Amino acid sequence: MTEWPEGYGRRILAEVDSTNAEAARMAADLAGPTWILGLKQTAGHGRRGRVWSHPEGNFAGSLVMRPAAQASEMAKRSFVAALALHDALSDVTGQGARFSLKWPNDILLNGGKVAGILLESAGGPGGIISHIAIGMGVNLAAAPDVGEVEAWATRPVSLLSETGVLVTPEEFLDVLAPAFARWEAQIATYGFEPIRTAWLSRAAKIGEVITARTMREEWTGTFETVDNEGNLVLKTAQGVVAIPAADVFF
């Protein structure tokens, strides 16, 4: 087993409403960054309040931290989390080539969604956040039924069904936490550029035509890159646009 990263706490709960909600409750008393694993999650959610299904045996966890940083900088931790998940999934399966990263916060396995990331934070004085919770859900044992996700969503898949590998949530956390700590050390020491470069090397659909949609706008164009702020950069018929947040379709 990979050694647990120094300075990171660990809390495993038999049942919790949401690991991100638990992270918010315990943030004020943190001694250091802490992982929360919920073996049963009863009220998980994704971006824009979407329901996140949690079949038995899947991974539902959050890392809660209290960094002295602006919210814009902490948003880049979604890329750190994506790289950590990619590493962990590659390590437990030995099949890294089958995984890719979908901007802004999904991990794909054979083109289907196997994991998602949700960042939630609370503000503090001067724009400095008081805490950040990095929620991660991974379909280790089972994928939600297609009827449980939006018709336009990427099809959900599970690690077990696609690779034949069965790993418990506790075992997965033991691999994920050190992977995150390695990438967190990179961004803390060298900034976002090495994270951006590593993320792009694992990205799905670079150089291909995709669609990005917000609540009010939609763009279709060639996925050129992710810029230094983490924005999706598309080359469209109207010109190059940098998009800070959207749902992506391809």
PEJO-V551006 format. One line per field, one symbol per residue. psi: psi as a letter, one per 30 degrees, with the letter a starting at -180 (. if undefined). Layout:
psi = ???
//
This chain:
psi = kkkkkkfklkkkkeklekeeeeeeefefgkflkkkkkjfkkfhllakhgkkjkilkflkjlkkklililleeeffffeeeeeeeeeeeeeeffgheffklkjkfglkkjhfljfllkjkklklakggkkelkkjkkkkieekklkeffllfflkkklleeeffgkkkleeeeefeeeeeeeeeeeeeeefafefeeeeeefgkkgkglklkkkafflkkkakjeakafggkkjkjlffakkkjfklkkk.
//
